[in-house]
Amino acid sequence: MFAVVLFCIACFAYWCWCRQRAKTAEPPSLPGAWPLVGHLPLFLGDGCKIWNQINYASDHSYDVGGAVKINLGPVTIYFITDPDDCNTIATTCMEKDPVYDVTKPWFGESLFTSRYEVWKNDYKLLSPAFSQIILNTFMDVFNSESRKLVKEFDKHAGKGPFDYFTSLRHNALNVICMTALGVGFTDSNLASDYLHAADSILNTVVERFIKFWWHSPYTFTWSRLKKEQDSYLKILHKMSDAVLQKRKSELFGNTCVEKNIAPGIKFKPFVDILLELSVEKGAFNDRQIREQVDFMLAAGHETTPNALLFTMVLLGSHPDVQEKVFSEIQEVLGEDKDVDKMDLSKLQYLEAVVKESLRIFTVAPAIARRLERDVQLKNYTLLSGQHCFLLLCGLHKHPIWGPDRYEFKPERWFEPSKLPGNLMYAPFGLGRRHCIGKTYAMMSMKTTLAHVVRSYRIKADHTKMRLKYLGTLKPDNDAYYISIEKRT
């Protein structure tokens, strides 16, 4: 009897708590929710359906104050698109949302997933690896690998549409290994297995996020998805172990590894800093080093090729823009000159093209933060304990960009007075926890595009692309294929 009374009191107290929280001015719910299961049926399906719903939520949020709420069963998620509100969350809520925990079997406690205090210390230790002085020493690698990519494309010239994404990904994997990881990796079979496993594990991550009953590690342990994930992880970790083993043998063996890429400047890979900090200061153990390498491999081969893919499609769809890029490249580089660090700053129109491409097709469309307390926004209050997604893709299509916000117009970047401000553009993240490789990625992409556009005239049609969301934005059909013709 006493237990029944306690249960009734507990239920009443929970009911009062829920009513009190309901009075708080939460963001409005996205239309289309079902009883009990909420918006879950709208998101169940493939990555295309998820991407369509994200865009629907973004568009709706513009009309209701920059924030909406969705419910996936018992899970509440806030989608935020207002620039000031996004900045408030990004600068006050420093912890990553628990949704990132589903990637920890792959990345562990790396820069991508770690707690803020751990991230702050690691970022301070590792940021010298991405200083401008070090990045400038990578230019030879960027150029040599870009020339290899152009040569790979040569067999497709004049032969109609072809799938160039595989070449972009292999190229990016080579570049990240040779620069940040300091090894020239020649095992093409392992590289192909790695790329396939990386694609597959992203599918399992998204599926687990949508199926909330697998959020708990206890239920997930018994799922068939866990078995699939474990098989992919073996391949992914095999790659990072191979990279580390090779670099360790070079760094601590008899092989001379401190080569000069530029006069007077030593080549200093990211992984060398990790290993040196481990030996000299005990800052990282073997597991932590492998986790950082896993993240660097994944980030290097995943985001940059996607951005290059979308940029090439847009250039192929806008021949007038492409010819302006070509003219600038000819003026700065001439017929066959490699890109150097001084040339990058002169390729201003090319940089505007890359920026505009990242705005139209935001490769990392969202970031998620943990709400450890109630957060007051301009129009609403976000409740602690819930999930919060900052829709960067929504920022980039916000009405404040103007009536041409859905159009590809690189020229907008030459009119600072008409740009909506820094808070409206965040392809590499918001706040302090932004991407550590932002400058690296821009340098690599501009170098690759300079070589490709100088060599080929591209044709494509971006309007036929179907998109999907698998942690990053990807094409879902072959409409991203391009045709190329050699320039005379």
Sequence and secondary structure as in RCSB ss.txt:
>XXXX:A:sequence
MFAVVLFCIACFAYWCWCRQRAKTAEPPSLPGAWPLVGHLPLFLGDGCKIWNQINYASDHSYDVGGAVKINLGPV
TIYFITDPDDCNTIATTCMEKDPVYDVTKPWFGESLFTSRYEVWKNDYKLLSPAFSQIILNTFMDVFNSESRKLV
KEFDKHAGKGPFDYFTSLRHNALNVICMTALGVGFTDSNLASDYLHAADSILNTVVERFIKFWWHSPYTFTWSRL
KKEQDSYLKILHKMSDAVLQKRKSELFGNTCVEKNIAPGIKFKPFVDILLELSVEKGAFNDRQIREQVDFMLAAG
HETTPNALLFTMVLLGSHPDVQEKVFSEIQEVLGEDKDVDKMDLSKLQYLEAVVKESLRIFTVAPAIARRLERDV
QLKNYTLLSGQHCFLLLCGLHKHPIWGPDRYEFKPERWFEPSKLPGNLMYAPFGLGRRHCIGKTYAMMSMKTTLA
HVVRSYRIKADHTKMRLKYLGTLKPDNDAYYISIEKRT
>XXXX:A:secstr
 HHHHHHHHHHHHHHHHHHHHHTS    B TT BTTTBTHHHH S HHHHHHHHHHHHHHHHHTTSEEEEEETTE
EEEEE  HHHHHHHHHH  SB GGGGGGHHHH SSTTTS HHHHHHHHHHHGGGGSHHHHHTTHHHHHHHHHHHH
HHHHTTTTS  B  HHHHHHHHHHHHHHTTS      HHHHHHHHHHHHHHHHHHHHHHHSGGGSSHHHHTTSHH
HHHHHHHHHHHHHHHHHHHHHHHHHHHSS     EEETTEE   HHHHHHHHHHHH    HHHHHHHHHHHHHHH
HHHHHHHHHHHHHHHHH HHHHHHHHHHHHHHHTTT    HHHHHH HHHHHHHHHHHHHS SS EEEEE SS E
E SS EE TTSEEEEEHHHHHT GGG TTTTS  GGGGG GGGS  GGG  TT SSSS  TTHHHHHHHHHHHHH
HHHHHEEEE  GGG  EEESSSEEE SGGG BEEEE  
